[in-house]
Amino acid sequence: MKGNEIAKPLTIVKVYISLQDYIFMKVYLCGEKGCCPYVEADGNEVLIGEEGNMCRLTREQFNELKERIIKGEI
């Protein structure tokens, strides 16, 4: 940021598509400077990050991460 600019608030955009038992979800976590990482759940895997910097987790790994965050362990 330059001078007296005010930081932009985090923008969260959720996209859900459900076709019978198949669920696709993508959540954008957009912030300052055009940074727009996202969480994408597609089938049995979850992608977290932004273009060029992604982490691929199994659904089980993601659920473990989520539970630890909820419990305040992370």
HURA-V446725 format. One record per residue. RES is the residue in one letter. PHI is phi in degrees with one decimal (* if undefined). OMEGA is omega in whole degrees, -180 to 180 (* if undefined). Layout:
RES:PHI:OMEGA ; RES:PHI:OMEGA
//
This chain:
M:*:-180 ; K:-112.4:174 ; G:50.1:-176 ; N:-105.4:177 ; E:-64.2:178 ; I:-97.6:180 ; A:-61.8:178 ; K:-75.1:178 ; P:-69.9:177 ; L:-67.0:178 ; T:-108.1:180 ; I:-113.9:179 ; V:-121.5:-179 ; K:-111.8:177 ; V:-127.6:179 ; Y:-122.6:173 ; I:-133.2:-180 ; S:-123.9:176 ; L:-120.3:-176 ; Q:54.9:-178 ; D:-93.5:-178 ; Y:-96.8:-180 ; I:-123.8:174 ; F:-115.6:179 ; M:-137.4:175 ; K:-137.1:-179 ; V:-119.5:178 ; Y:-92.0:179 ; L:-119.0:-173 ; C:-83.7:-179 ; G:-132.7:-178 ; E:-68.4:171 ; K:55.0:177 ; G:72.5:178 ; C:-70.0:-176 ; C:-143.6:177 ; P:-66.7:-179 ; Y:-146.9:173 ; V:-117.0:-179 ; E:-125.7:178 ; A:-105.1:-176 ; D:-143.7:-180 ; G:70.2:-176 ; N:-100.6:179 ; E:-132.9:-180 ; V:-129.7:176 ; L:-105.6:179 ; I:-131.3:176 ; G:138.7:179 ; E:-142.7:-177 ; E:-50.3:180 ; G:85.1:-178 ; N:-149.7:-174 ; M:-113.1:174 ; C:-119.9:-179 ; R:-106.5:179 ; L:-121.0:170 ; T:-72.7:178 ; R:-60.0:179 ; E:-65.2:178 ; Q:-62.9:179 ; F:-62.9:179 ; N:-62.1:177 ; E:-64.7:178 ; L:-59.5:180 ; K:-59.7:180 ; E:-62.9:179 ; R:-66.6:177 ; I:-66.0:-180 ; I:-60.3:179 ; K:-76.9:-180 ; G:80.9:180 ; E:-78.4:180 ; I:-123.8:*
//
